[in-house]
Amino acid sequence: MNASECVAKGSALECAILSPTFKVREFQVNESFPFSIALSWKGSSPDVQNGASDNQQSTLVFPKGNPIPSVKALTFYRSGTFTVDVQYADASELQDPQG
């Protein structure tokens, strides 16, 4: 189902819920992330905690199917500057908008 169909069906269902003419069963909508989200970070100096010379590290923050809304608290024990990147964990999950 695409976004337009979701809006149309959701609107029709909400109208039926609000109407005194229709009886609609209780239901619950569960939203989730359609793709895995990963976070990676790289410092300007080696990581002091584990002595890594390759200071690029990453973690999967939100796995595919994780419920929305979600909150993730991350703590970075760093004394220097570092760069944080957020990206889709598996680019093959993404669809080509052209095809």
N, C-alpha and C positions, 0 to 999 in steps of 0.2 A: 504494500500500500504506500503510495507516495504522500507527500505533505499535503497536497490539495485534497486528496481523498480523506485523509485523517481529519482535516478541519471540517469538511462537509459532513462526515459521519458523526463527528463529535458534536457539531452544532445541531444536527437533527436529533441526536440522543438527548442533548440538553433541553431542546424544545419539548420533547416528549416528557421529560422529567418534570418540567415546569407546568405542563398542560394538565388541567383537571380531567380531561377526556381520556388520557392514556394512563395505564398502570405499568410502571417500569420496575423491574427487579433491582434490588441493591447490587451495586457492582463496585469494583475498585480498579483504578488504573495504576499500573506499576510501570514507571519509566525507568529506563536503564541506558547505560552508555553502549552505543552500537559498536564501538571500537576500543581497543586497549590503549591506554595512555601511559607513556613512559616519561621519566624525568632523568636527565643526565646532567652531570656537573663536572667541571674541570677547573682546577685551581692553577695559580701561577707557580706554585711550588709543590713538591711532593707531599702527600697526605701524611701528617705526623702520626696519626693513630695507628696505621698499619704499615707505614714505611713504603708505600707503593711508589715506585719510580714512574710508572705510567699512571698519572693522577686523574685519568678519566674514569668516572664511576657512573653507574646508572641503576635505576630501579623501576619496576613496574608499579605505578602509583594507583591506577584504576584499571582493573582487568575488564575484559569485554563482558557485558552483562551486569556490571556493578550498578546498584540502584542509584537513581537521581532523586533528590539531591544527596550529595556525598561531600564530606569534609575530610581532608587528610592533613594532619599536622606533621611537618617535617622539621627536624632540627639539624643544622649544619654546624659541626664543631670545627671552625676554621678561624685562623688568625689573620689570614691574608685575603686578597680579592679572589673571586672565583666567578665562573660563568655558569648559568643554569639554562638548559634547553629543555623544552617540552615538545614531544612529538608523538605521533601515533606509533605504537610499539611494532605493529606489523603492517607495513605499507601495502602488502598484497591484499589486505582486507578492504582497502579503499577501491571504489569503483571509478572507472573512467567516465567522466561526465559526457564525453563525446559518443561513447558506445554503450 
